[in-house]
Amino acid sequence: MLFFRRRKQVVIRPRAEHPISRQHIAPEALKVLYRLNEAGFKAYLVGGSVRDLLLGREPKDFDVGTDAQPREIKRLFRNCFLVGRRFRLAHVVFGDKVIETSTFRRQPDDTVEVADESTPGALYQSSDNTFGTPEEDARRRDFTINGLFYDIKTFEVIDYVDGLRDLDQRLLRMIGDPNVRLREDPVRMMRAVRLASRLAMTIEKKTYRAICAHHAEIAQAATARVLEEIFRLFAFSTAAPTFKLFWETRLMSSLMPNLDRYVKQSGREASPLWTLLGKLDELERQAGDPFSNGLHLAVLAYPLFQAAVAREEPAAGRGVNHLELAEKCLADFNDRFKVPKAVFFHAVHLLDDQQRLDVVPAPGRRIRPGRASEFADALRLARIRLAASGGSLAIVDTWQKLMPDLPRHEPARGGRRGDPQSGAAVAIGHTATLPTADDAPASDGAEAEPETMASQPGTRRRRRGGRRRHGGRNTSAAEGTPAAPPAGQTPAGAE
């Protein structure tokens, strides 16, 4: 039985009654906390990192809250950069690790009178730029389980919002009136769905009813923020329960009406979409790394694509254009959220490639190393759909044997890097189609670049500031191995 020591409305859980240890906190975060304390400021570990440590999970990142103002933080750390316009945040950079350090905030003063609070978007906040106390900072956060602070000086967990009680009861509760707080920032509705599914929690009844009542106000949020949250719904291999709750709270009907219509017509709670997403989660857990956003989008669109192909084939009486159908299936989503081209075309080509993976590859077929990352995603999508439908994986296994041995997470060449979540980057203007006998140009309208002088046999080219290079192939001066093709040039393909 745990006992709490109360001071006014604050709940303090001492070190002996919680599992958080400095051994579980990133050393970079400890450096920030200690230096702020030594300079005379309050500094707490805040937010999701405290929540995850109390649950025995490994936090993805560590955030620090302090009463030091941004300029004061910057004076303490040479490796500090101030970011943000609505509210200045300090990013303290240690190599590839960033410790986000923010000054305690409070809810902005309500100086604007709202004529009709029932109007969509009437309570949407565009300003959040007022400094406050630790208690005010905790009360302006979204959920009670995210309003917990860890004091590095006393090793105590400080709770101003009853987050410890909700964490023990596995309950996700909005701080304050959910009918107001969710409308201030509608993206909180998507976060509630994601956190409840990821942490296996139950959304508190009042919060759940508020999400269902105000789901349409998600349209008031910035498109880029909503798209980011949609892709986060796939995180931690919990896409199936997350999207099911996303549908149950009616958020799907506001953001993805076509997919919502499909779910209702295909069995609702028994829709094949949940099985498909479940197989995606299984394969992602086996891989141990998150898949690309392009693959996530292709899995989400596959039921619509499959239904479109089934409708078109009998009417056409011949083969249909799968690439065109794939673009049509993703057109509404792309129009709503302005998906990055790299992600959009990657998803389109993954859907188009599925017809080729149903046929045994011809003898002697090989996969170009430059196309291996896209081909790997096409194989993953084939495994997911076949596992969901109970189909045989024999042909996919045959294609799998053609995969070249590549280092893990090798980026695709021929363009800029794709979505940051992707283990294998996707190139813009670089098709993700399976290899064919003849190389076709990129299907998004980009023309192939002409060969450079250095790539033509029997020519030579003077490099600025260096010596002449001879021969038909660029080679590494140190090892004599072929160099990577120039950016934008299509790499070698199937043979």
CORNORJO-V567409 format. One record per helix or strand of 3 or more residues. SS is the DSSP state (A for helix, B for strand). FROM is the first residue (numbers start at 1). LEN is the number of residues. Records with the same first field share a line. If there is no record, write none. Layout:
BEGIN
SS = FROM-LEN, FROM-LEN
END
This chain:
BEGIN
B = 5-3, 10-4, 43-4, 63-4, 80-4, 89-6, 97-7, 148-4, 156-4
A = 15-3, 22-3, 27-12, 48-7, 70-7, 134-6, 144-3, 163-7, 178-7, 187-12, 205-9, 215-6, 223-10, 235-3, 239-10, 251-5, 257-9, 268-3, 272-16, 293-24, 322-16, 341-13, 356-3, 369-21, 394-7, 453-3
END
